[in-house]
Amino acid sequence: MKQNFIQKVTNWGNFPIVEKEMKSEDSFRKIKEFVLNNNEVIARGNGRCYGDASLGEHIFSTKKLNKFISFDRLNGIVECESGVLLSDVLEISVPQGYFLYVTPGTKLISVGGAIASDVHGKNHHSEGCFSEYVLDFKLMTENGDIIICSKEENSEKFYATIGGMGLTGIILSARFKLKNIETAYIRQESIKAENLDEIFRLFDESESWTYTVAWIDCLQKGKDIGRSILMRGEHAFAHELPQKFSKNPLRLKKKFSPTVPFYFPGFVLNALTVKLFNLLYYKRQTKKEVKNIIDYETYFYPLDAVNDWNKIYGKSGFIQYQMVIPKENGKEGMKKILETIANSGNGSFLAVLKLFGKNNPEAYNSFPIEGYTLALDFKVNSKLKKLVEQLDQTVQEFRGRIYLTKDSMSKSSLTDYLKNVESSKFVSLQHKRILNNK
């Protein structure tokens, strides 16, 4: 008799919440049984994506696939199971002088999820996506077979799985390369920009920097539209560190991480409080330009410092909307998007602007194309669906695209590349929603 594992499941945005079957195993034999015994299966890592992509009728959680297989310290190559978190990789690799080539804004995602979403970071313009440093991975297909996928072996499956949102099978393990570092610190420069023209000029001037990212005030209008702060960085060399960091340059001290203890009441986050937060964030940097040395956690993962920060948005949850606009249309497209947001009153508590470099044509399901990408957090409310539809229309008008990892509302016309990996066995709620919107 089949055991029932029905439970409430949601991802980091707490929207949507579904009641579905979810099971976790570390035995390949039992994983195969789960795949063969169910018609609609989707893999789920640590549940830190914002949308509904890792939700489905029958969810396989990779949390028990959490073991390291090998670490080649000479060449900086890690092999691990797919449920290992990027934080786990950093814990063992940074003290050895290695760092992830590409990391998103949280270290609490799984390696399998990083491949399925083909995550990008603050360095796409200089070093591309996570997949470009993946050597190979083991994939369980819909008939339960386990195959090795790389650029040379089963290459069709390799490239379909990259950015394929789990629709080609379950990633069981992976091998990938790390980069050399001398210290666990970043040399950062923060520069204030008064408007969209200035921040785009700063991005152009900073293309030689490995890492660039901008916080942007999405509620400004008129001459102040696009008011922002650019943060560009490089891995610091040992000789650049202040005396207080130089004793153990590859090790960070443990920090206190506060926890949001409960869901905030719905009235706390509103247009006024979001506007006030944006004002204070911009004003807290009193100088035009600030140079400093900060640890990698502060630079790459500021939100990870607060446990359960998603509860700030209340029980109704939030979505993160992320799009990319081609570079030639970047400024015009972003201006229209920011005007739409400002006029809607649905301000984003956090808005992040980044520059993408050229896309990898072989990884045809991967999100980035050369241009500018904006990620925005919106509290779920009655007005949000209309705003998303307006943003979708603008993205389509400027020939952009939506990031599937964060999508839970957009229409299929903007995400038809998902159909490249349509499968009869591996199906997500996102996949069904998009295909049903044809």
C-alpha positions, -999 to +999 in steps of 0.1 A: +000+000+000+014+034-010+022+056+020+008+091+019+031+121+023+007+149+016+017+181+033+016+219+028+045+231+007+056+265-003+088+282-015+106+313-001+079+338-011+052+319+008+031+321-024+015+300-035+010+274-007-001+240-020-009+206-004+010+180-024+030+148-019+066+154-009+092+127-002+129+126+004+153+097+000+190+091-002+187+057-019+189+057-057+167+026-057+140+043-037+142+075-058+137+053-089+106+037-073+092+072-066+098+083-102+083+052-117+053+051-094+041+086-102+031+104-134+040+139-124+072+144-105+094+175-098+126+178-078+130+204-051+162+215-034+161+238-003+129+256-013+146+290-016+134+299-051+106+325-051+081+310-076+062+278-080+087+260-102+097+233-077+061+226-067+041+199-083+018+169-077+046+147-065+077+165-051+110+148-046+131+167-020+168+163-025+176+173+011+189+139+020+212+139-010+236+161+011+270+143+009+303+154-005+319+128-028+353+144-034+373+176-033+403+179-055+422+207-037+449+209-063+426+217-091+397+232-072+371+206-083+342+196-061+319+166-065+289+164-043+253+152-043+226+176-056+211+185-022+244+200-009+240+237-003+263+264-017+269+274+020+282+238+026+306+242-004+318+276+009+324+262+043+349+236+031+364+255+001+370+291+014+395+281+041+413+261+013+416+292-009+386+286-032+353+303-040+323+297-062+328+311-097+292+321-097+268+326-068+233+341-066+222+364-037+218+336-013+241+308-004+212+286+009+203+270-024+212+235-035+237+226-061+210+208-081+189+239-080+218+261-091+221+239-122+183+236-129+180+274-126+214+281-141+219+308-115+238+340-122+254+365-099+269+399-098+295+388-123+276+376-153+291+403-175+326+389-167+322+352-158+288+340-170+264+315-153+269+287-129+267+261-157+298+273-174+318+257-145+299+225-143+319+196-156+292+169-154+263+156-134+243+124-129+207+126-140+179+102-133+156+102-163+119+094-165+125+056-169+147+055-138+180+053-157+210+072-143+231+088-170+262+110-169+257+144-187+285+167-198+294+188-228+308+157-244+286+129-231+248+130-234+253+167-243+217+172-255+204+163-220+232+183-204+222+216-222+184+209-218+189+204-180+208+236-176+181+262-169+155+235-176+138+239-142+139+202-133+118+191-163+144+167-177+149+145-146+163+145-111+200+157-107+216+133-083+252+147-081+275+171-099+311+180-104+321+217-108+351+240-107+360+266-081+381+298-084+413+306-065+411+334-039+437+347-014+413+360+012+376+358+023+372+395+017+360+418-010+374+452-020+343+472-026+335+507-040+300+521-034+290+550-056+257+570-054+239+577-087+213+604-088+192+590-117+190+563-144+214+581-168+241+581-141+237+545-130+238+533-166+270+553-172+285+538-140+277+503-152+295+511-185+325+525-167+326+494-144+326+466-169+362+458-161+352+450-125+344+414-118+314+421-097+288+449-101+254+454-087+231+483-079+204+489-053+177+510-070+149+531-055+120+520-076+096+547-063+113+578-077+098+598-105+108+626-129+145+637-127+152+613-098+139+581-115+166+554-112+182+569-081+206+542-069+238+530-054+263+509-074+284+484-055+314+470-074+339+446-060+369+424-064+383+396-043+408+412-021+445+402-021+462+395+012+484+426+010+452+447+007+437+437+040+437+459+071+457+445+100+426+433+118+418+408+090+453+397+080+459+371+107+434+346+093+426+360+058+406+329+047+385+325+078+356+347+090+344+351+126+310+336+135+283+363+134+251+366+153+222+361+130+189+375+142+156+358+134+123+373+124+101+355+150+067+359+134+048+370+103+045+408+102+009+422+102-002+431+067-003+468+073+035+471+082+047+470+046+028+496+026+037+524+001+047+548+029+070+524+048+086+512+016+092+548+004+107+556+038+130+526+037+142+535+003+149+571+014+169+560+045+189+534+025+199+560+000+207+587+026+227+564+049+257+567+025+266+603+031+295+605+007+293+602-031+318+574-031+329+550-003+358+525-006+362+496+020+370+460+026+342+438+036+338+400+041+323+379+013+291+372+032+283+409+036+289+415-001+272+385-016+246+374+010+234+404+030+199+390+034+212+356+047+223+374+078+186+375+089+169+342+094+133+339+081+134+374+067+106+364+043+081+367+072+085+405+070+060+403+041+033+388+062+013+356+058+000+366+023+036+363+011+054+380-018+068+374-052+101+384-067+097+396-103+129+395-124+132+404-160+161+412-184+159+438-212+183+437-241+212+461-238+202+482-268+168+489-252+180+488-216+176+524-205+143+530-223+129+497-210+140+502-174+126+537-174+092+525-184+093+496-159+102+520-131+075+545-141+049+517-141+060+506-106+060+541-092+026+548-106+011+516-092+020+523-056+032+487-053+068+497-042+095+471-039+112+467-006+143+455-024+152+463-060+184+451-076+198+461-110+226+441-127+244+440-160+244+407-180+271+399-206+266+378-237+244+347-234+256+312-239+237+300-270+243+263-262+225+266-229+193+276-246+171+274-215+193+297-195+177+331-185+205+357-191+208+376-224+231+406-229+214+435-212+201+448-179+182+427-153+160+441-125+148+420-096+120+433-074+101+421-043+064+427-042+040+419-014+010+399-026-021+420-027-052+426-048-034+450-071-004+428-078-018+408-107-025+439-127+010+453-121+026+420-132+005+420-164+017+456-171+053+446-165+049+415-187+037+437-215+066+461-212+091+432-211+075+417-242+075+452-259+113+455-254+120+419-264+131+408-229+124+377-209+113+366-174+134+345-150+115+312-145+131+306-111+111+335-097+080+335-118+046+325-103+022+348-122+035+356-157+020+344-190+033+318-214+040+343-242+070+355-222+083+321-212+078+299-242+114+287-241+102+265-212+086+243-238+120+232-250+122+207-222+085+196-219+083+161-204+056+136-197+071+126-164+087+156-148+061+184-144+059+215-121+030+236-113+047+264-131+050+243-162+013+234-161+003+270-155+023+283-184+012+257-209-024+261-198-021+299-205-015+293-242 
